[in-house]
């Protein structure tokens, strides 16, 4: 081992860390690009031209291309991972998905989540069940997506462990080169 102090990064919350009523402001925003929208729309085989045809979209009430709503759900879910589901064994469901305002290319999306419920799992002692409400909003503070998500979250002593063996090997190899 090298004479270095390895500082572990944030590895997310475990079941014991959640408290009903806690609100987590997710740290990363994302400006949605035309490429994001078109790639996701075509990757998911969505054929609605409002997501990729500017001429068609200009003839709608929005007058411009709309971001695929399933992209918005996926983006905001992804933004929440570091705070609420880094240590999830399984997602159990998304409920009450609402899209109160449209998202357009160039909008920047932010999000936060609130813990609604928490309970022990009746069948799996190594996890607990956590339900959250997540809200995504744009640069104008308008909500663009809301949903509830239920997850099985590992308890601290039962989560798969992260290993720094590879990093230790790299640091040792670099130190040996320097000798």
PyMOL commands that set and color helices and strands:
alter all, ss='L'
color gray80, all
select helices_A, chain A and resi 15-17+34-43+49-51+54-58+69-85+156-158+165-177
alter helices_A, ss='H'
color red, helices_A
select strands_A, chain A and resi 23-25+30-31+88-98+108-120+127-137+143-154
alter strands_A, ss='S'
color yellow, strands_A
deselect
rebuild
show_as cartoon
